[in-house]
Amino acid sequence: MSIPSGGSFAEGPVSDPESMEVHMGYHLVKVYGLWRSGNHAIINWLLGLQPEKTLFFNDRRVGRSLLDRPSGISVPPGIQAHAIRENGTRRVRDELVDAFRHDGERLVVSFENFDLELHEEAIVNRPIIDLFGEPETSTNLIILRNPFSVMPSLVRSRMLSGRPAGPSGGISAMFGRNLHRVRRVAADPRRIWRKLRSQWAPGNKPQADVRTAVGRIMRLWPGYARRARGAAPLGPGRTIGVVYDFWVADKSYRDRLAQDMGLVNLDRFLDFVSDAGGGSSFEGTAVSGDRLRGADMLRRWEECPERAELLDVCREFPDIIAEAKLIFGDHKVPDDARRLAG
């Protein structure tokens, strides 16, 4: 179904949502992704397909109001987001909610690290319907990335970030109470590795911390993989899998995705690197999209000092390897992981 387009919607005064007449006929896009999976790169591209009359809510919690604890994020120019971050300061734009209720056409809501095995459409949709009414049509986007790129990125990102780890546990669950010491040496990655290796040495910090923390995220990966490849449903409406590795490398893949959503691929904002989560775990935010597209992701697995602990995660959740082979092929699964699978 083609999603209608139109001019930019006007910003109006903030009103009580329950007192307003709800504009019907919008298209709902729910985006599900795990940390370090290229979520924001894909979302920025998605928003650029039809920025007019589109409103974006970042990192919402299932079952809770869309307006509760807004998550600010840097967005490309011209993108309408409920909460943005400019120069490190969050700004909430409630006026856009009223404007969308009047004549908005496409609502994009992202969810991070949600267990898709617990998905119930009514619970997910209730806060959206409470605010904007029933959507006319809906699409579920499932973002997936090669797990052997995700896992080193998870380890690296927690070294450089002090933000809470959301529903999967606090940052101390991954690196203990010594994170402030790590951040003091964050300018030199080699010192970071040395510092953390010393903290995880026998008698200092149990090696199981990495396995536990990364496992909390990666246990969800097979469920995302099954739905991304169409092997398991995700409620009514269309479900479209978006594989970051294919998306970032292949324009024809992006063209087909846009066509599946009834739009034309404009390839806007491919070089915009969001500040969400500190940008790329390895490159930060001061990097072009072209450089990210050319990065050797599997080399990061081979060079990760915690690779043994990450293999333990694969032993605990063997479907990670099985699903990775189905989607990416044996040649995109590291040799040590293939040997583990037998």
C-alpha positions as CSV (number, residue, x, y, z in Angstrom):
1,M,0.0,0.0,0.0
2,S,1.3,3.4,-0.9
3,I,1.8,5.8,2.0
4,P,0.4,9.2,1.3
5,S,2.7,12.2,1.2
6,G,2.1,15.9,1.6
7,G,3.4,19.2,2.9
8,S,5.0,19.8,6.2
9,F,2.6,19.9,9.1
10,A,2.3,23.1,11.1
11,E,3.4,23.4,14.7
12,G,0.6,24.3,17.0
13,P,0.0,24.9,20.7
14,V,0.4,22.2,23.3
15,S,-3.0,20.7,24.2
16,D,-4.3,18.0,26.5
17,P,-4.3,14.9,24.2
18,E,-7.6,13.6,25.6
19,S,-9.4,16.8,24.8
20,M,-8.4,16.9,21.2
21,E,-10.1,15.5,18.1
22,V,-7.9,12.7,16.8
23,H,-7.0,12.8,13.1
24,M,-7.5,9.4,11.6
25,G,-5.8,7.8,8.6
26,Y,-2.1,7.7,9.6
27,H,0.3,4.9,8.9
28,L,2.1,3.4,11.9
29,V,5.7,2.1,11.6
30,K,7.1,0.3,14.6
31,V,10.8,-0.3,14.6
32,Y,12.4,-3.0,16.7
33,G,16.1,-3.3,17.1
34,L,18.8,-4.5,19.5
35,W,21.6,-2.2,20.7
36,R,24.5,-1.7,18.3
37,S,22.6,-3.0,15.3
38,G,22.6,0.1,13.2
39,N,19.2,1.1,14.4
40,H,19.6,4.9,14.1
41,A,21.3,4.8,10.7
42,I,18.4,2.9,9.3
43,I,15.8,5.0,11.1
44,N,17.4,8.2,9.7
45,W,17.2,6.8,6.2
46,L,13.6,5.7,6.8
47,L,12.6,9.1,8.0
48,G,14.3,10.7,5.0
49,L,12.0,8.7,2.6
50,Q,9.1,10.9,3.5
51,P,9.9,13.6,6.1
52,E,6.8,15.5,5.4
53,K,4.0,14.9,7.9
54,T,6.1,12.3,9.7
55,L,6.7,12.2,13.5
56,F,9.3,10.1,15.2
57,F,9.4,8.8,18.8
58,N,12.7,7.4,19.9
59,D,13.3,4.4,22.2
60,R,9.9,4.0,23.8
61,R,9.0,1.5,26.5
62,V,6.3,-1.1,25.6
63,G,3.1,-0.5,27.5
64,R,4.1,3.0,28.7
65,S,2.9,6.4,27.4
66,L,4.8,7.7,24.4
67,L,5.3,11.0,26.3
68,D,6.8,9.3,29.4
69,R,10.5,10.2,29.9
70,P,11.3,11.3,26.3
71,S,14.5,10.0,24.8
72,G,16.3,12.9,23.0
73,I,18.4,12.2,20.0
74,S,20.2,14.1,17.3
75,V,18.3,14.0,14.0
76,P,19.0,15.1,10.4
77,P,17.8,18.6,9.4
78,G,14.1,18.7,8.6
79,I,13.2,15.6,10.6
80,Q,10.3,16.0,13.1
81,A,11.1,14.1,16.3
82,H,9.3,14.5,19.6
83,A,12.5,14.7,21.6
84,I,15.8,15.9,20.1
85,R,19.3,16.6,21.5
86,E,21.2,19.6,20.4
87,N,24.7,20.2,21.8
88,G,24.1,17.7,24.5
89,T,20.8,19.3,25.6
90,R,17.5,17.5,25.3
91,R,14.5,19.5,23.9
92,V,11.0,18.1,24.0
93,R,8.7,19.3,21.2
94,D,5.2,18.6,22.5
95,E,3.8,21.0,19.9
96,L,4.5,18.4,17.2
97,V,2.2,15.9,19.0
98,D,-0.8,18.3,18.6
99,A,0.2,19.0,15.0
100,F,0.4,15.3,14.1
101,R,-3.0,14.7,15.7
102,H,-4.4,17.3,13.3
103,D,-2.9,16.2,10.0
104,G,0.0,13.8,10.4
105,E,0.4,10.9,8.0
106,R,3.2,8.7,9.2
107,L,4.2,7.9,12.8
108,V,7.5,6.1,13.5
109,V,8.1,4.6,16.9
110,S,11.2,2.7,17.9
111,F,11.7,0.1,20.6
112,E,15.1,-1.1,21.7
113,N,16.0,-4.5,23.3
114,F,12.4,-5.6,23.5
115,D,11.9,-9.4,23.8
116,L,9.9,-10.2,20.7
117,E,8.9,-13.5,22.2
118,L,6.7,-11.5,24.7
119,H,5.2,-9.4,21.9
120,E,1.4,-8.7,22.3
121,E,0.0,-6.3,19.7
122,A,-2.6,-4.8,22.0
123,I,-0.1,-3.9,24.7
124,V,2.4,-2.5,22.2
125,N,-0.3,-0.4,20.5
126,R,-2.3,0.8,23.4
127,P,-0.2,3.9,24.3
128,I,0.0,4.8,20.6
129,I,-3.8,4.5,20.2
130,D,-4.4,6.4,23.4
131,L,-2.5,9.4,22.0
132,F,-3.3,9.3,18.2
133,G,-6.2,6.9,17.7
134,E,-6.2,3.7,15.6
135,P,-3.8,3.7,12.7
136,E,-5.2,3.0,9.3
137,T,-2.3,0.7,8.4
138,S,0.8,-0.5,10.1
139,T,4.2,-2.0,9.4
140,N,6.7,-3.7,11.7
141,L,10.4,-3.2,10.9
142,I,12.8,-5.7,12.5
143,I,16.4,-4.5,12.3
144,L,19.1,-7.2,12.4
145,R,22.9,-7.2,12.2
146,N,25.4,-9.9,12.0
147,P,25.8,-11.1,15.6
148,F,29.6,-11.3,15.3
149,S,29.6,-7.6,14.6
150,V,27.1,-6.8,17.3
151,M,28.9,-8.5,20.2
152,P,32.3,-6.8,19.9
153,S,30.4,-3.5,19.5
154,L,28.4,-4.2,22.6
155,V,31.6,-4.7,24.6
156,R,33.3,-1.6,23.1
157,S,30.3,0.7,23.5
158,R,29.9,-0.1,27.2
159,M,33.5,1.0,27.7
160,L,32.9,4.4,26.3
161,S,29.4,5.1,27.6
162,G,28.2,5.8,31.2
163,R,24.5,5.8,30.4
164,P,22.2,3.2,32.0
165,A,21.8,0.0,30.2
166,G,18.0,0.3,30.1
167,P,15.9,-2.8,30.5
168,S,18.8,-5.1,30.3
169,G,20.5,-3.9,33.5
170,G,22.7,-1.0,34.6
171,I,26.2,-0.3,33.3
172,S,27.6,-1.7,36.5
173,A,26.2,-5.0,35.5
174,M,28.7,-5.1,32.6
175,F,31.8,-3.4,34.0
176,G,31.2,-3.1,37.7
177,R,31.8,0.0,39.8
178,N,35.1,1.0,38.1
179,L,33.6,2.5,35.0
180,H,34.7,6.0,36.1
181,R,38.3,4.9,35.9
182,V,37.8,3.6,32.4
183,R,36.3,6.9,31.2
184,R,39.5,8.7,32.4
185,V,41.5,6.9,29.8
186,A,38.8,6.9,27.1
187,A,40.9,9.0,24.7
188,D,43.3,6.1,24.2
189,P,41.6,2.8,23.2
190,R,44.8,0.7,24.0
191,R,44.7,2.0,27.6
192,I,41.0,1.1,27.8
193,W,41.7,-2.5,26.8
194,R,44.6,-2.7,29.3
195,K,42.5,-1.2,32.1
196,L,39.6,-3.5,31.6
197,R,41.8,-6.6,31.2
198,S,43.3,-5.8,34.5
199,Q,39.9,-5.4,36.1
200,W,38.8,-8.8,34.7
201,A,42.0,-10.6,35.7
202,P,41.6,-13.5,38.1
203,G,41.1,-12.2,41.7
204,N,39.8,-8.8,40.5
205,K,36.6,-9.2,38.4
206,P,34.9,-12.4,37.3
207,Q,35.2,-13.1,33.6
208,A,31.5,-14.0,33.7
209,D,30.5,-10.3,33.7
210,V,31.1,-9.9,30.0
211,R,29.2,-13.1,29.2
212,T,26.3,-12.1,31.4
213,A,25.9,-8.6,30.2
214,V,26.3,-9.4,26.5
215,G,24.2,-12.5,26.9
216,R,21.3,-10.3,28.2
217,I,21.1,-8.7,24.7
218,M,22.2,-11.6,22.5
219,R,19.7,-14.1,24.0
220,L,17.1,-11.9,22.1
221,W,19.0,-12.1,18.8
222,P,17.6,-15.4,17.5
223,G,14.0,-14.2,17.9
224,Y,14.8,-11.1,15.9
225,A,16.5,-13.2,13.2
226,R,13.5,-15.6,12.9
227,R,11.2,-12.7,12.4
228,A,13.5,-10.8,10.1
229,R,13.7,-13.7,7.7
230,G,9.9,-14.3,7.9
231,A,10.0,-17.6,9.8
232,A,7.9,-16.3,12.7
233,P,5.0,-13.8,12.7
234,L,4.8,-10.6,14.7
235,G,1.2,-9.7,15.0
236,P,-1.1,-8.2,12.3
237,G,0.1,-5.7,9.7
238,R,3.2,-6.2,7.6
239,T,6.5,-7.3,9.0
240,I,9.7,-6.4,7.1
241,G,13.1,-7.5,8.1
242,V,16.0,-5.0,7.6
243,V,19.4,-6.5,7.7
244,Y,21.9,-3.8,8.4
245,D,24.8,-5.6,6.7
246,F,22.9,-5.7,3.4
247,W,21.3,-2.3,3.9
248,V,24.6,-0.5,4.4
249,A,26.3,-2.1,1.4
250,D,23.7,-2.4,-1.3
251,K,21.7,0.4,-2.8
252,S,19.4,-2.1,-4.7
253,Y,18.6,-3.6,-1.3
254,R,17.6,-0.2,0.0
255,D,15.6,0.4,-3.2
256,R,13.6,-2.8,-2.6
257,L,12.9,-1.9,1.1
258,A,11.6,1.5,0.2
259,Q,9.4,-0.1,-2.6
260,D,8.1,-2.6,-0.1
261,M,6.9,0.3,2.0
262,G,5.2,2.0,-0.9
263,L,7.9,4.7,-1.2
264,V,10.8,5.6,-3.4
265,N,14.4,5.4,-2.1
266,L,15.9,8.8,-1.8
267,D,19.1,7.7,0.1
268,R,18.9,10.8,2.3
269,F,21.0,11.1,5.4
270,L,23.3,8.1,4.8
271,D,26.2,10.2,6.0
272,F,24.4,11.4,9.1
273,V,25.8,9.6,12.2
274,S,23.5,10.0,15.2
275,D,24.8,10.7,18.6
276,A,22.6,7.9,20.0
277,G,24.8,5.6,22.1
278,G,27.8,7.6,21.2
279,G,27.5,6.9,17.5
280,S,29.5,4.0,16.1
281,S,31.2,2.0,18.9
282,F,34.5,2.0,17.1
283,E,34.4,5.2,15.1
284,G,32.2,7.6,17.3
285,T,30.2,10.4,15.7
286,A,33.1,12.1,13.9
287,V,32.9,9.7,10.9
288,S,31.2,9.6,7.5
289,G,28.6,7.1,6.5
290,D,31.0,6.0,3.7
291,R,33.6,5.0,6.3
292,L,31.1,3.0,8.2
293,R,30.1,1.2,5.0
294,G,33.6,0.3,4.3
295,A,34.5,-1.0,7.8
296,D,35.7,-4.6,8.2
297,M,33.2,-5.8,10.8
298,L,34.4,-9.4,11.2
299,R,37.9,-8.2,11.8
300,R,36.6,-6.5,14.9
301,W,35.5,-10.0,16.1
302,E,38.9,-11.4,15.5
303,E,40.7,-8.6,17.3
304,C,38.3,-8.5,20.3
305,P,40.2,-9.5,23.5
306,E,37.0,-10.8,25.0
307,R,36.3,-13.2,22.1
308,A,36.5,-16.3,24.4
309,E,33.8,-14.8,26.6
310,L,31.7,-14.0,23.5
311,L,32.0,-17.6,22.3
312,D,30.7,-18.6,25.7
313,V,27.6,-16.5,24.9
314,C,27.2,-18.5,21.7
315,R,27.5,-21.8,23.6
316,E,24.7,-20.7,25.9
317,F,22.5,-19.5,23.0
318,P,23.4,-21.8,20.0
319,D,20.6,-20.5,17.9
320,I,22.8,-17.4,17.4
321,I,25.1,-19.4,15.2
322,A,22.4,-21.4,13.5
323,E,20.4,-18.3,12.5
324,A,23.5,-16.4,11.4
325,K,24.4,-19.2,9.0
326,L,20.8,-19.1,7.5
327,I,20.8,-15.3,7.0
328,F,24.5,-14.4,6.3
329,G,26.0,-17.7,5.1
330,D,28.8,-19.8,6.5
331,H,31.4,-17.4,5.2
332,K,30.1,-14.6,7.4
333,V,30.4,-16.7,10.6
334,P,33.9,-16.6,12.1
335,D,35.9,-19.8,12.0
336,D,35.9,-20.3,15.8
337,A,32.1,-19.9,16.0
338,R,31.6,-22.4,13.1
339,R,33.9,-24.9,14.9
340,L,31.8,-24.4,18.1
341,A,28.6,-25.3,16.2
342,G,30.2,-28.4,14.7
